[in-house]
Amino acid sequence: MIQLLFVVLFAEGVVAFLMLVKIGLLRELVMKSLDQVKMGKGPATVKTIAGTMSVILLSSLLSIVKIQNKGAKLGTMSPMDQVLWRTHLLEASLMGFTLFLGFLIDRMHHYLRKLVDLRSNFGASKGEVERLHQEKQQLEEKEGKASKQVKLLQEEVSKLNESLKNLKLESEEKDKKVETAEAHVAALQKQAEDLLLEYDRLLEDNQNLQTQALGYRG
């Protein structure tokens, strides 16, 4: 029993040491082994073993108390009682340390697993932040290009507005010239009509003069 407890205690010490000190892949191997132990029926088996050891520890403590009480009544302990007392004390000490180390290993495994998960989440979050940062840079580049295109379009629109304004001014000037030409044409037409009337009057006067001249001759 004592030899078995020494082996278990040594094994627990090795496991605890490998969990505290990272040596190559040994920590990951120990963590995976403990993960397997905590799966399925493993937790129930561990609890059963721990309960059994606790009962044995309690029994050893009670035996130690009984031997001490017996020695106190007799005033001294017999050699056999001394051997039993030391044996029970050693067993109780080994089982106490074994249970304590088991509890420490369970807590270390729990917190190390949390730490690994946090690091994984942190790595994923960091990757997500980097991806978002890259997307932000791409959006800023696109925004810069779009801003340049908008400026170019605004300049083109300004040029087109200026051209349209010039065309409107030219159109107004042409309209004025057309109106002036139409007025001039109308004036020329009126002048032509007046000249035709004057011409007709002169023809009539000429005919009258010719008629009068013929009358004087006759």
C-alpha atoms as one frame of an Amber mdcrd trajectory, in Angstrom:
protein
   0.000   0.000   0.000   2.741   2.422   0.963   4.813   1.551  -2.098   1.770
   2.127  -4.330   1.160   5.507  -2.678   4.805   6.470  -3.262   4.433   5.540
  -6.968   1.182   7.518  -7.287   2.679  10.501  -5.479   5.769  10.402  -7.697
   3.605  10.186 -10.841   1.500  13.131  -9.674   4.653  15.120  -8.941   5.948
  14.431 -12.458   2.604  15.459 -14.004   2.488  18.640 -11.907   6.095  19.465
 -12.862   5.412  18.956 -16.580   2.330  21.178 -16.325   4.298  23.932 -14.571
   7.402  23.766 -16.782   7.025  23.672 -20.562   9.412  21.047 -21.947   8.884
  20.556 -25.664   5.552  18.905 -26.367   5.300  17.155 -22.984   2.912  19.748
 -21.544   0.566  19.381 -24.528   0.763  15.597 -24.204  -0.099  15.780 -20.483
  -2.960  18.221 -21.177  -4.410  15.935 -23.854  -4.099  12.941 -21.534  -5.960
  14.805 -18.782  -8.588  15.881 -21.317  -9.135  12.216 -22.153  -9.357  11.340
 -18.461 -12.070  13.967 -17.949 -14.149  12.608 -20.818 -16.770   9.898 -20.571
 -16.627   7.873 -17.348 -13.238   9.292 -16.345 -14.545  11.933 -13.892 -16.757
   9.379 -12.112 -13.828   6.948 -11.801 -11.534   9.654 -10.438 -14.174  10.741
  -7.917 -14.626   7.128  -6.807 -10.869   6.674  -6.292 -10.649   9.996  -4.446
 -13.583   9.038  -2.244 -12.038   5.666  -1.441  -8.719   7.279  -0.566 -10.525
   9.824   1.609 -12.233   7.006   3.517  -8.888   5.205   3.956  -7.313   8.486
   5.084 -10.068   8.996   7.630  -9.640   5.411   8.826  -5.891   5.912   9.229
  -6.445   9.120  11.176  -8.917   7.339  13.448  -6.408   4.517  13.976  -3.711
   7.080  14.851  -6.044   8.722  17.376  -6.967   5.336  18.897  -3.311   4.309
  19.268  -2.455   7.656  20.840  -5.364   7.367  23.265  -4.336   3.826  24.122
  -0.755   4.949  24.777  -2.004   7.863  26.851  -4.039   5.509  29.058  -1.158
   3.063  29.490   1.432   5.807  29.831   3.503   4.375  26.996   3.083   2.655
  23.611   4.242  -0.853  22.914   6.703  -1.423  20.046   3.865  -2.885  17.941
   1.688   0.174  18.571   4.610   2.445  17.649   5.085   0.565  14.359   1.344
   0.736  13.613   1.220   4.414  14.548   4.112   5.265  12.267   2.650   3.140
   9.470  -0.775   4.792   9.740   0.859   8.229   9.959   2.929   7.554   6.838
  -0.090   6.220   4.979  -2.208   9.205   6.048   0.530  11.633   5.035   1.029
   9.980   1.656  -2.714   9.841   0.954  -3.118  13.465   2.066  -0.332  14.609
  -0.226  -1.716  12.427  -3.024  -5.198  13.933  -2.723  -3.759  17.435  -2.430
  -1.563  16.991  -5.513  -4.519  15.509  -7.404  -6.581  18.573  -6.539  -3.731
  20.876  -7.625  -3.331  19.005 -10.914  -7.072  19.267 -11.568  -7.037  23.035
 -10.899  -3.877  23.566 -12.965  -5.390  21.637 -15.846  -8.581  23.693 -15.594
  -6.808  27.059 -15.605  -4.244  26.050 -18.228  -7.082  24.928 -20.491  -8.768
  28.298 -19.942  -5.476  30.023 -20.710  -5.086  28.022 -23.946  -8.657  28.863
 -24.946  -8.063  32.541 -24.164  -4.895  32.530 -26.256  -6.742  30.843 -29.106
  -9.552  33.373 -28.867  -7.001  36.168 -28.646  -5.251  34.842 -31.739  -8.558
  34.619 -33.586  -9.535  38.094 -32.384  -6.150  39.439 -33.429  -6.592  37.886
 -36.880 -10.080  39.374 -37.082  -8.729  42.803 -36.070  -6.015  42.567 -38.719
  -8.607  41.550 -41.328 -10.844  44.460 -40.330  -7.836  46.790 -40.454  -7.033
  45.587 -43.977 -10.660  46.030 -45.013 -10.584  49.534 -43.518  -7.463  50.365
 -45.514  -9.067  49.011 -48.682 -12.193  51.062 -48.008 -10.060  54.163 -47.403
  -8.224  53.552 -50.687 -11.537  53.094 -52.506 -12.874  56.214 -50.817  -9.793
  58.157 -51.946 -10.221  56.927 -55.531 -13.939  57.725 -55.427 -13.146  61.208
 -54.062 -10.710  61.815 -56.930 -13.296  60.627 -59.447 -15.912  62.892 -57.869
 -13.518  65.849 -58.130 -12.847  65.035 -61.788 -16.574  64.749 -62.462 -17.178
  68.064 -60.682 -14.504  69.690 -62.830 -16.087  68.229 -65.975 -19.511  69.431
 -64.827 -18.061  72.907 -64.213 -16.529  72.898 -67.698 -19.818  71.750 -69.216
 -21.705  74.449 -67.308 -19.225  77.033 -68.554 -19.574  75.737 -72.113 -23.358
  75.786 -71.779 -23.228  79.349 -70.500 -21.059  80.381 -73.422 -23.414  78.633
 -75.838 -26.355  80.458 -74.283 -24.549  83.795 -74.678 -23.703  82.955 -78.303
 -27.291  81.899 -78.909 -28.568  85.162 -77.415 -26.139  87.154 -79.580 -27.238
  85.211 -82.670 -30.880  85.800 -81.740 -30.160  89.514 -81.459 -28.389  89.475
 -84.836 -31.325  87.610 -86.359 -33.754  90.135 -84.907 -31.605  93.001 -86.213
 -31.397  91.365 -89.636 -35.152  90.784 -89.687 -35.735  94.420 -88.723 -33.315
  95.519 -91.458 -35.068  93.284 -93.975 -38.421  94.666 -92.921 -37.059  98.205
 -93.324 -35.666  97.326 -96.754 -38.990  95.781 -97.768 -40.818  98.919 -96.661
 -38.304 101.066 -98.509 -38.764  98.885-101.569 -42.518  99.277-101.354 -42.129
 103.048-101.031 -39.830 103.052-104.042 -42.340 101.000-106.038 -45.089 103.443
-105.142 -42.835 106.333-106.107 -41.959 104.569-109.335 -45.629 104.017-110.127
 -46.327 107.678-109.399 -43.472 108.746-111.601 -44.709 106.485-114.406 -48.138
 108.000-114.055 -46.683 111.515-114.096 -44.636 110.602-117.140 -47.658 109.326
-118.950 -49.577 112.463-118.039 -46.738 114.624-119.319 -46.586 112.652-122.556
 -50.321 113.034-122.972 -50.091 116.744-122.373 -47.205 117.063-124.820 -49.169
 115.300-127.524 -52.077 117.623-126.865 -49.865 120.679-127.305 -48.515 119.339
-130.530 -51.939 118.687-131.994
